[in-house]
């Protein structure tokens, strides 16, 4: 999980789907869907950690937009930003 720091989507909580060089591809299941993730500079996102200080990661099989929205909402209560 990450929080966008810059751009029109600043402040949103999203999931990093993949990484390439200095860029990450993020989705939130609503504005940026899993099928068309947003390419964002790595410097413009901050990883969100859980209670133990480790980054929160998604570990599942199929990722749909509906599931992603619900998962992000559920995880939002467990984060330290």
N, C-alpha and C positions, 0 to 999 in steps of 0.2 A: 504494500500500500504506500501511497505517496500523496503529498499535498502539492498542488500547483502553486508556484510562487509568483509567476509573471504571466502576462498576456490576458486575453479576454476571459480565460478560465481560471484566473488567479483565485486561490482559496478553495477550489473544489478538491474533494478527496477522490482518488482514483486508484486504479490498479495498473501497475506496469506490466504490460503483456510481453514485451521483449526489449532487448537492448542491442544497439548497433553503434559502435565507435563512441562518439560523444552524444548520441541521441537515445532517447527512450520512446517507446510507443505506449500511450496511456489510453484507458477507456474507463468510463463511469457507468455505462449501460443506458444512459439517457441521452445526453447531448453528443457524447462520443461513444459510439457503439462498438461492440467487439469486432464486427466485420470491417469497420473503418476507423482504426485507432488514430489518435492525434500524435504526430511526430513532434517531440519536444526536446529542447536542449537539456542535457543532464543537469546543468547548473540551475535550471529553472524549476526543479522539483526537489522536494525534501522528503526523505523516507520517513515513514511513521513507525514508531516503535510501540511495542506492547508493554505490559506491566513489567516484564523481565528485561526490557531494554533491547530485545532482539527485533529486527524488522518483521512486520506481520506479512506472512506469505500465504498465497492461496494454494491449497493442495487438494485439487479435485480433478475429476476427469473432464466432463463436458461443461463448458462455460457459456451460458446464455446471458443475454442482456438482463432478463428478469432476475435470474439467479444472482448476477453481479450486483445489481441495484440492492437487492435484499441483503446480500453478504456484506456490502460496504456499509449499509445502514446498521446491521448487527455489530460489525466490528468497530464502528464509530464510538460506541460506548466504552470500548476497552483500550483506547489509545492515549498516548502522551504526545501532544503536538508541540 
